[in-house]
């Protein structure tokens, strides 16, 4: 690290769990964030501030006035612009020393095949079931850890799925792709503004833990946050040996 970086990240360097070696790992990392909205905004902001060397934003949407209640990467002047370009500008102003790539398209297997090259970790900050399944399958295929978060109304959840670990479940173990789930979104259901900040920040924290390798990330655990009463619950998750994506018969993560 140069002198400017030593000063910029000095508060990280004072932490024994991070220090210079850990900060250098962050500077050498590439994080893909799928979804540049409510969850992606705080997650990307904290990862950029923390010194992730390269961040890729992937999103097909454009900024609307209704987004500004919670999507803190975007401003009034961003309305009508693509969320990834708006986010790229925000992150570049926050930390001009890192590389930021913007991909303005919807996530699909072909796009993810390209985007996951040289990627260290993926953050799923999307808001629909089908896209989450695509992201999970791609991460399993490429053996890349996935930090998955979601938030709706007053309830949020976060977990980590790491195919590098034999006992780690994947997203499909918990939410099988062949089951039918009713798709809901904040446009029709509403969402408490700070909730996405809480869950998105937790996603950034989990990513940093995984990249450096300290503490106990949420692998095999799901954290549930109830913003109505500030209650945090945790449930244990186990890998499904018959999972359609990572099960023993698929050969995907064995």
N, C-alpha and C positions, 0 to 999 in steps of 0.2 A: 504493500500500500504506500501511496505517496503521502506527503505531509497534509494535504487537504483532506484526504480520506481519513487519516489518523485523527484529525480534529472533528470531522463530520460525524464519525462513528465512535467517538471517544466514550460515550456513555455505554455503548455495547462492550467496548474493550475492557471496561471496568468490571464487567460481569464474568466471573470465573467460568461459567458454563459456555460463554461465547469467546471472549478474549480475541486475540489477533487471528488465531487459527480458524475459529468459527466465522469471524467476519470475512475472512478470505474465501471460505466456502460459499458464503452468500454472494460475494462478488463474482464468483465463478459459476453461479447457478442460473438456470433459465426456467422461469415459471410461466406456464400457460394458464390464463384465466379465461374461462368460457362464461361469458355473461358480464357485461359492463354496466349493469344497472345497480339495484339496491345493495346486493351482496358484493358484487364485484367492485363497487366504488370504494368502500372502506378497506377491503382486502388489498386491492391494488395500491391504494394510497400508503398503507402501512408497509407493504412489501417494498415499494419504491423508496420510502423514507429509510427503511432498514438496510438498503443497499443491495437488493437483488440485482445482479449484473445485467440480466435481460428479462424483460417482461413482454409477453405477447397477449394482447387483448383480442378476443374473438367474439363478435356479436354482429347480428344482422340488422339490429333495430336503430332507429333514429330518436333523438331527444324530443320529448313532448313536454308541455307545461306541467302535466300531471306527474311527471317523473321528479320534478324538482323538490317535492315534499320529502324525498328520502335519498335520492341518488346524488350523493355529494360531489362526485367528479364533474357534474354538469351544472351550468349556470344559465341565467336568462339568455345570455348571448349564444348559448349552445343550441337553442331550440331550432329544430330542422336539420341539424348536423348529425352525422352518424355518431353513435355513442363511442365507437372505438377511436375516432379522430378527436372527439371532444376529450375523451379520457387520456389519449396520448398527449394532448396539449397540457392538460392538468398535471400529469405525472412528470412531464419534461420541466415544467415550472417548479415542481416540488423538488426534483432531483435531476439536474441536467447532466449528471455524470454517468447515468445508466442508459442502456439501450432499450427502446420501446418500439414494439412492432404492432401495427393495427391491421386486423383482418376483418373487413366488413362483409361478412357472409354468415349464413346459418351453419351451425355445426352439423357435419355429416361424416360418414366414415372416410370418404376420400379426402376431405379437408383436414380431418384430424390425422390421417396418415402422414400428411406433409407437415402439419403443425407440431406433431409430437417428436419430430427429429431433433435430437440433442436437447430434449426437454427433461428437466430434473423432476418436476412435480406438476400436477394439474389441480386446479381449483374449479370445482363445479359450482358456479354461481348462477345457474339457469333456473327456470321456473316451470319446466314441464317434464312429464314423466318420460316421454319418448326420447327426448334429447339426453336426459340423464342416463338412459340405458345405452345409448350410442357412445357416450363418453366413457362409461364404465367398461364396455366391451373393448374399446380402443386402448384403455389403460391396462386391461388384463393382457391384451395381445402384446403390448410393448413393455410389460412389466414395470409400469410407472405408477408410483403411489398417487392416490386420488383423495383430495380433501373435499368432502361433500357437505354443503350447507343448504338449508331451506328456511323460509320464513313466510308466515301467512297470518294475517290478523294480529293476534298477540302471542303466537307460538312459534318458536324456532327450534331447529335441531341441527346437529353437526356430528359427523363421524369421519374416520379415516379408514380407507380401504387400501391395503398395501400388498399387492400380489407378489412382492419379493419375499413375503413371509408365508410359509406353508399353511399356517393356521388362521390367517386373516380371511374373514369373509369379504365378499365383494358386494357392491350395491344390489346386484341381482339376487344374492342370497337372501336379502332382507325383503326386497320388493321384486318378486319374480316377474320377468318380462312377459310371461304368458298369462298373467292375471290382469284383470281389468280394473283400472283405477279411474275414478272420476276426476277429470282435469279441472282445476280451479285456479284462478289467478287473482291478483290484488285489484285488478280493474273492477271485478264484480264483487269481491269479498272484503276489500279494504286491507290496510296493513299499517301497523303502528310504526311511525317513522324511525325511532331509535332502535327498534328491534333488528333491522337489517344491519345497522352499525355494530350492534353487539355480536351478531352471528358472523358477519364479514370480518370483523376484527379477530374473532376466535379462529376463523379459517386462516388468516395471516399468521397468527401465533402458532398454529399447528404446522403450517408449512415451514416456518423457521425452525421449529423443533426438529422436524424430520430432516431438513437439509443439513443442519449442524450435527444432530444426533445426540440430543440431551433430553432428560426428563422422560415422561411416559405419555406418548401421543395417544389419541383416541382410537387405537386399533383394537377391534373387538368390543368397542364401547360406543354408545351413542349418548350424547349430552342433549337433554331437553330443557329449553328455557321457556318459562311461562312469565311473560312480561306483566301480566295482571297482578300477580302477587310476588314477583321477583323470586320465584321458586326454581331451583335447579334440580333436575332428576337425572339419573344415569341408568341406562339399561345395558345389559350384557348381550353381545351379539356373537353368534357362532357361525362358522362356515358350514354351508349346506353341501354335503358330498354329492348330492344329486342336482346341484345348481346347473342350469342350462348354459351358463357362461363360464364358470370356473370349476365346475364339478369334475370328479375323477374321470368321467367318460369323455370329457371334452379335451383333456390333455393341455388345457390352456395355461394352468398355473401350477403344474406339478414339476 
